[in-house]
Amino acid sequence: RDFVDDIITVSEEDILKATKMVWERLKVCIEPSAGVGVAVAMGDEFNQKYPVSSGIRNVAVILCGGNVDIIKTTKQMEDIGL
């Protein structure tokens, strides 16, 4: 607890959007759990709490992909219109 600055939550839809964005733009097959960090960094809440003017210029997100079911995940994306 002493080392946590903040906790930000994101929706399942935001996670799938972020996952798809990484797949399409970075050409890296990540699992949706890795999409959580990407979704947070892309989200309004993070960008309002930590604007560029605050001095934060770089954000690191760990990307992993060992536990992705491509067929299931793409079906979930299709179900929400992605």
Secondary structure by P-SEA (a helix, b strand, c coil): cccccbbbbbcaaaaaaaaaaaacccccccccccaaaaaaaacaaaaaaccccccccbbbbbbbccccaaaaaaaaaaaacc
